[in-house]
């Protein structure tokens, strides 16, 4: 099938394997045992608390069964424990439960849990939900929102997110990607966790819950099949050889007009704004990260696009983005 987006879910399920350690003594002792590699002891510590209804212990047992640490790999059992914790409002369990349901091809059941986790800013849920929205997989297609979620997931360095976003760059028309960038900023504001321009900050926030990283695990091909997210071909209405870009206009600077974007050559788009003043404000805040490059403010309907370049190739444009997000290579 043409234009396929492929996503290996096993890596998402095994990535970020951390166990929760609240103040409950038995659960905390189990986490300490887990960090020493004493997985069977950890499971034995958690099980009574999990049966008694402790959400952290339930989540930790789900992790153990999904990873096969201290117990044999048992995905249905992991799903059961994640569900118990998720129903109690355990944030990490909500994300894991949604991912496991998706992995088991229970897409409709996974959707509300992935929605909750993605809205909270969980990057793996954003990657999966964004790809579902692109494909129309158990949910109506919404390419602007799909792109917004992938921008956020890629900004968090989620494995595979940058590759999926790059595929979307070739399939989603420019106008819809611009809408997606605006949505990405809106989602960041709603999550109260700004990490996109104009305020560029390092990731990481303190939380009341301490997590202990698990050793990295490899996907076991003998345990189930690696599911794939396969994109449908773009609809006939979206089949022009290249999305039409409105005529390029000279950029407005304070004293003199900046050069318009030249034909050919790659640029990076930093955003699209309804207020041209905000476009110039953004460039004033991030221009130091693009030494030697020129900025152009290009009108596209009611929006003003911030384009920087030119660069000799898409790879060079992507490298120029560095830590600035959102920053999308384009060939206007």
N, C-alpha and C positions, 0 to 999 in steps of 0.2 A: 504494500500500500504506500502511495506516495506521501512525501512530507511527514514522515513518522517521527514522533517524539517518543523516545524510549527512556524509561526510568526503572532502574533496578531497586526494588523496594527493600530487599534484604539489607542492603547497606544502611538504609534509613532506620530500619528496626534495630540494627545492632549498633548504630552510631550513638554517641552520647550516652552510653550505658552507665548511668549513675544510679545509686540507691539513695533513698531519702533517710535522713537520720534526725528525728526530732528528739525531744527530751525523754521519751519513754525509754527506760533503762534497757529492757530486753532488745528493743529495736536498735538502740544505739550500740549495744554490745555486738549485735549481729553485723552491723556495718563495720565495726572495728575488725571483726573476724574476716569479713569479706575482703577488706583492704589488705589483710595478711595472706590472702589466698586460701583461707579456710572456709570454703564455700559450703560444705555440708554443715559445719557448725553454725554458719550464718543462717542457713535455711531453718535449722532446728530452733534457733533463737526467734526467728520471725513467725513461724507457723502458729504458735499459740496466740500471739497477739493478733495475727491476721484473722484467725477463726473468731476471736473475740470482737472483731470489727475495727481494728486500728487500720486506717487508710494507708499510712506509710508502710506498714508491714505488708499489707495486701499488694501495694505497688511493688515492693521489693521482691516478693514471691513471684509476681508476674515477670520481673526482670530475670530472676533465676531460671524460671521455666523457659523463657524465650531465648536465653543464652546457653542453657544447658550447663549451668554452674551449680554444683551441689546436688543436682537432680538431672535426669535425662531431659533432653529437649522435648517439650510438650506444648505446642502452640495453642491447642484448645484450652489447656489448663492456664497458660499465661493469659489468654483472652479472658477467661473467667475471673482471674484475680484483678486484672486491669479494670474490668467492668465494675467489680465491687468497689474499688477505690474511686473510679470515675464517678459513680453514682453518688459518692459522698463529696464530690466537688474537688477531688485531688487534681490539681492542674496538670502535673506531669502524666498522671494516669489517663486523663482525658485525651491527651495527644497520643499516647501509646495505644490506647484502646482504638482510636480512630485509625491509626496506621495498621494495626493488626487486622481490623475488620476489612480494610482496603486490601491488604495482602491476601486475605482469605476470599477475595472477590465478593465481599458483602458490601458493595459500593453504596447502596442506598442507606444502609445502617451506619456506614462510616461517615457519611456526609455531615450530619449535625455535629458530631464530635470534632471533625476536622474544621468545621466552621468556627466552633468555639475556640479551638486551639489557635487557629490562624488569626482570629480577631484579637487574641491576647498577644500575638506576635511570635508564636512558635514557628521557627523557620522551616522545619521539615514538613509541618502541616501546610504551610504556605506553598511549598514546592508541590506537594501532592494535589492540594485543592486547586492551585493555579493551573496545573496540567489537566485536571478534570474539567475545569471551566473552558480551557482551550479546546479540548476534544469533544465537549458535550457528553461526557461520560457520567451518566446518572444525574445530570444537572444541565440546565439550559446553557448553551454556549454564551460566553461573555468574554470576548477577547480583551477589552480594556482592563477589566478586573483581573483576568488571568495574568496579564502583563504586569499589573501593579504588584500582585503577590510574588511573582518571580523576581521583580526588581528588589523587593524587600528581602526575599530569601537569599538571593545572590549577595546582597549587601552584608548579610550575616555569614558569608563564606560557607553556606550549606553545600556539601558535596553534590555535584551534579547540577546545581541551580544555574551556574553561569553557562553551562553547555545548553541547557534547555532554553534559557533566555536568548542565547545566540540563535537557536533554531527559530524562536518566535520572531526575532528581528527580521528574518527572511520571509516570514509568512504573514505577519500582521501588518496591515497598511499603516503608513506613517501617522495619519490622523488618530487612529485608535491607540497607537503607542503613546502619542502625546497625552491622550486622555488617561492612559494607564499611569504615566509619570505623575500626573496631577493627583490621581487616586492614591498613589504610593505615599505622597506627602501627607495627604489627608489621613491615611491609616496610621502613619507615624505619629501624627498629632493626637489622634484618638487613643492610641496606645500609651501616650505620654512617655514615649521612649525615643526622643529625637536622635536620629543618627544619619539623616539625610541633609544635604545642603539646604539652607545656608548655614545651619549649625552643624559642623562636622565634628563628631566626637568619637572617642574610642568606645568599643562595645564593652558591656559588662556592667551589671548593677548588683548591688548588695541585696541579699534576701535573708529572711529570717531562717531559712532552712539550709542546712549544710549538706552538700552532696559529696560523695566519694567517687572518683572516677574509677571505672572498671578497666581491666586490661583490654586492649583491642581484641576483637573476635573476628574470625573469618566466616564468610557465608558457607554453609554446608550444603552442596547441591543435592545430597541425598535426602534432605529434609524439605519436602515440598518443591514447588517450582518457583523460579524467580519471576514474578509477575511483570508485565510490561504495560506501559501506558502508550497506546498507539493513537496518533492523531489522525482524524479524518482529513481528507484533502480539502483545501479551502473551497467554499461554495463557488458556483460559476460566476456570481457577481463580483467575486474578489480575484478574478483570473487575469487582469491586465498584466502585460509583461512586466510592468514596474509601476508601483503606486505613484500617482501623479503628485508632484510637489508644486505648489503655486510658484509663480515667478519670484526669483530671489530679489530681495530689495537691499539697498545699501544700508548698513548698520548706522545707527545714530550714536555719535559720541558727543561729549560735552563741547568740544571745540570744532571738530571736523568729522565728517562721516567716515566710518570704518569701511574697509573694502567688503564688497558682497562676496558670498561664497562662490568660489570658482567652480567651473565644471570639472567633473572628475576629481579624484582625490578623496580620501577619507577624512571625515571630521568626527568630533564627538558632540553629542547633544546633551547639555546639562539640565535642560528643562524647557518648559513652554508656559508662558504666563499671559494672562489676560491684561495685566498692567505692564506696559513696557518698562516702567520705572523699576519694577521688581526684577526684571530680567537684568538690567544694568546693575542693580544692587547685588544680585547673586555673583556676577562676574567680578565685582569689586572685592568680594569676600574670598573668592577662590582663584583669582588670576595668578597668584604667586605659585600655584601648583602646575601651571602650564607655561613655563618659561619658553620664549621664542615662538609661541603660537599666537595666532590672531583670532579675535572674537568677531562674530557677526551676529546681528540681531535680525532674524529673518521672519517676516510676517507670513503667517499661515492661517488664513481666515481671520478669526478674532484673536488668535494667539500670536505671541512673539516667541520664536524659538531662539535659544542661546546655543550657537554652534561655534566650536573652536577647532582650528586646524590651519592648513591641511596636513594630513599624514600620508605616507606612501602606501600604506596597506591597512587592512582591518586590524591585523595583529598589532601594528604600531599604535593605532588609535586606541585599542583596548588597553595596551600597556600604559598609555598616557593617562588613562582614567585613574590609575593608582587606587587610593583609598577614597576617592570622591564618588559618592553615590547620591542619586542616580546619575549615571554617565554612560551613554549608549552610543557605540560606534554607528555612524550613518554615512551613506554615500549619496549626498544630495544631487 
